[in-house]
Amino acid sequence: MTAPQMARASIGGWLAASPVRLAPMAGYTNVPFRQIALRCGSGFTTNEEIDAEALIRGNAWANESARGTHDRGVDLGIVAMQLLGGSEETLVPASLRLVEAGADIVDINMGCPVPKIVKRGKGAALMRDVAGTSRVLAAIRRAIPEVPLSIKIRGGWSDADQNAIEVARMAQDVGVDAITVHPRTRAQRYAGRAPWDVIADVVRAVDIPVTGNGDVASLAEARRMMADTGCASVMIGRGALGRPWVFDPTYEALDEAGRLAYEAEVIARHLDLVEAYFPPHEALVQMKKHLMHYSAGWPGARLLRIELFAQRTAEDVRAVFWSRLRPLRVLALV
């Protein structure tokens, strides 16, 4: 480990202190959801990706995301911010903007598999040009020498081009402080079972902390991933949608009635946070979207979602949702 990396070693301490945390997800990991995940025991969280080009061009949404939360009176503890980009010309100034906004960690998205993203040289496309990406990461490292820099990668571009180890070693060589590995390739997207052995291979190949990600929907599975792969921490993404209590070990020990009471309290708090943070129209959209996930698996969930999306006010959305939850709580007590 180089001297600058030693000076930035706090990221390893942060990972060790709370080894299971919420993964960044576009459209979901906004401030209220990150607040509720932290409340349930998630380690430090990462914002939904910000497009570097949009940020430096003054896009309103990107600017709002990059401003952080300090000016809104919201405390998220350690603030990690993720950038999506494909060139030094956009990623370097965007990284500087994030640091100015209060980012404690800058994370570069090298794993997004969405076609419209990769065709513009962003996300997983960065794994195809290791030499070029090395120059980009080195430039970011020089621009923000005192702030931890991390990357999120995939197993590779395709079955024929699995180069996670090569990319991880390159990243370590240019001064990246930590790596998150989603082991599916870009071509697989989210299909099939995530091959955790890819995570283990990366762990053995580098000396910097590695976070595992993929097909983890419980603390038990997170513990198993850490035991099986040797990764320092685990990110849970889709497994936390509608289930932020996945991070709380006390939830596992509750009986059915206790779990329903816990869930109701978390959902109510989440809705309050959404209404406090967003303007009314956006709050309504967010409430419906998250309640769709919270109600997944309930009897009559499909009809409930139709009814929820027909509502025009936050008050009506709450009334419809709680009217369906109450019978479930009664059944749990029988």
N, C-alpha and C positions, 0 to 999 in steps of 0.2 A: 504494500500500500504506500502511495507517495505521501510526501509531507502535506500537500494541500488536502488530500483525502483524509488524512489523520485529523486535520483541523475541522473537517466537515463531518466527522464520524457520528454526530448526534443523530443522524437518520437511522443508524443501526440501533441506537437506544430507543428511539421512538417506536421502531418496529417491534423490539423486544418487549416493551412495556405493554403494548396492545397488539398482539400478533394477528388478530382477525379483524378485518375492516371492510367497509363498504367500497365497492369498485365504482369508478366513474362510469356513468351511463348517460348518453345523450338523451335529453328530454326528461330525465328523472332525477339526477343528483343535484337538484337545486338546493338552495339554502334550507328550506323547511325540512326536506327529506334527510339532508345531512344532519340537521339538528336532532331529529327524532332517532336516527341511527346512532348518533353519539350518546343520546339519552339511554338507549338500549344496550350500550356497551361496545359499540364499534370503536376501533382505534381511529387515528386521524383519518379524515376523509378527503377526497379529491373532487373538485368541481367537474361538472360535465365539460367536455372538451370545448375549447375556444379556438376558432380558426384564426391563425396568426395573421393571415392577409387581411381578414375582416377587421381585426383589432387595430392594425397599424393604419388602416384606411378610415378609421373612425366609425365603424358600424355601431349602431346604438346598443344592440343586444350584447355584442362582444365587449364594448366599453363597460356596460353595466356589470357583466360577469367578472371582468378584470378589476373592477374597482374594489373588489373584496367586500367584506361585510363590516369592517370597523366603523365606517361612517353611517351604518344602519343600526348600530348598537347591538349587533349580533356577535356573540363569542363562539367561534368554532374551534377554539384551541389552535392546534397546529394547522396552518392553511396550506394545502397542496393544490396547485393549479396545473391543469393539463392543457398543452397546446397541440394543435393539429396544423401541420405545415409540411412543405417539401423543399424549402431552400434556405440557405443562410441569410439571404436578403430579407426574408420575412420572419424567420424564427429567432434570429438574434435580437432585432429591435423589439419583437413581441415578448421575448423572455425578459428583457430589461423593463418593459412596461409592467409585467407581472410582479417583478421584484419591487418596483416602485409602489405597486398597489398593496404590498404586504405579503406576498407569497413567501412561505417558509421553505417550500420545495417547488421546483419547476419540473414538470413531468412532460416528456415528449411522447405523443401517441404514435407508435410504429406498428400498431396492430389492427387498426380499423379495416375490415374487409369489404366495406360497402363499395360497389363498383364506381359510383360517381365520385368517390373520394380517391380511390387508388388510381383512377385514370388521369387524375390531376397530379400524380406523383406524391400523394400524401398517405398517411396511415401505413398500412402494410407494404405499400410500394417502396418505402424507405429501406426495406430489407433486401430488395433486389439489387441495389447498388451499394455494396458495403463500403467501398472506397469513398464514394461520394458522400455517403451518410457519415462516414468517419470525419470528413472535413467539416460537415455541418455541426456535428456534436462538439468537435474540438473548438469551433468558433463560439458556440454557445458557452462552453466551459470557460473560455477566456473572458467572455463578456460578463459572466456572473461567477467569479471565482470563489466567493464566500458563501454562496447559497447551494444547498444540495440539489443535484441534478439527477433525475431518474428517467428511465424509459420503460415503455410497455411494448412488448414484442409478442409475436406468434411463433409457432414451431417452424415456420418458413412460408414460402409463397405457395408451394404445392407439394404433393407427395414426392415429386422428382427433385424438388429444390427445398429441402429442409436444412436450414442453415442457422438455427437458433444459437448453437454453440459458437459459430464463427462471429455472429453479430454480438453476442454477449462478451466475447473476448475483446473484440474491437472496442466496444463501449467502455470496458474496464480500462483499456490502454489509453483512451483519450480523457479519462477522468470522471466518467459517470459513476455516481455513488451507489446506485441500487437499480435493480432490474425486476420488472414483473413479467412473468411468462404465462401467456395463455397457449397451451401446447397444440391446439388445432392449427392447421395451416390456413392461409388466406382462402384457398380453394374450398376447404371444408366449412368455412364460416362457423356455424354453430351446430352442424350436423354430426351425428355419431358420438361415441363416447370419447371424452378428452383423454389423450394418452399421457398420463402423469409421468411416465418414464422420461419424457422430454424435459420436464421440469427438473428431475433428478440429474439428468445429463448436464444441464446448465449449471446446477448447483456445484457439481464436481469440477466444472471447467473454470470457474471464476472464484475470486476471493471476496467479492463484494456481496452484500445481502441480496438474496433472490426471494421474491414473493411469488407464490403459486396462485393460479386462477383457473377455474373451469370445472363445472359439474360439482360444485360444493353448495349444498343447501341446508347444512346444519353444522353446529359446532363439532359434533362427533366426526363428520366428514372432513372438516377443517383440520382437526387433530390428526386424523388418519393421513391426510395429505402431507402434513408436516413430518409425521413419522416415516412415511413411505419415501418421501423425496428429499428430506433434509432441508426443505425451504425454511427461511426465517420467519415468514408470515404468509397469510392467506387473504386474498381478496374474494369477497362474495358479491356477485352482481345480481343476475336474474333471480337467484335464490332468496334475495332480500326484498324483492318487490312484493308488497303486501304482507311481508313477514319480517319487519325490522327487528323483532325480538329474537331473530336467529342469532344475534350477537350476545345474548344475555344467558349466562349459564344458570341463573336462578329460574328462568322460564322452564328449563328442562325438567326441573324437580317438581313442578306444580301438577296437581291433578286437573281433570278436565274443567271443572268449575273455576279453579284458580287461573287457568290459562285464559279462559274466556273473559274473566274480569280484567286480567292483565291486558289482553288484546284491546278490550273496549277502552281502557284508560289511554293506551298508546294511540289508538285511532283518534280519540277525541282530542288529545293533545296535538296530534299531527294536523288535524283540521283547523284548530285554533292558530297554529303557526302559519299555515297556508294563508288564512284570511288576514293575519297581521302583516304578512310580508308582501303579498301581491295586491295589485289593484283588483277591484271586484270581478271584472270579466275574466282575467287570467286566473284568479283564485277559484272561480267556478269551474274552469277547465281542469285545473290541477286537482281539485277535489274529486271530480268525476273520474279522472284517470286513475288516481290512487285507490279510490274506493272500489273500482273495478277489480284491482288486484287483491285488495283486502277481502273481497267477497268470493274470490275464486274457491270453488269446491263446496260452497254452501248449497243446500237444497234450493232449487229455483233461482240459482245465480244468474242464469241467462236472462230471465224475465226481470230480475232486479236491475241488471245493467241497463236494459231498455228503459225501465222506469226512471232510473237515475239520470240518464242522458236526456230525458224529456223535460227535466226540471229547469226552471229559469232563474232561480235564486239559490244562494248558498243555504238559506234557512230551509227551503223545501228539499234540497238534496239531503241535508242532515236528517230531516223528519222521515223521509223515505227510508234512508239507510238504517236508522235506529229502530224503525218499526219492524224491520226484518231481523235485526240482531236480537231484540228482546226475547222472542220465542226460543231462539237458540240458547240463550243464557238460562232460560227457565228449564229447558230440556236437560241441560248440563247439571242442574241441581237436583233433578229427579233421581 
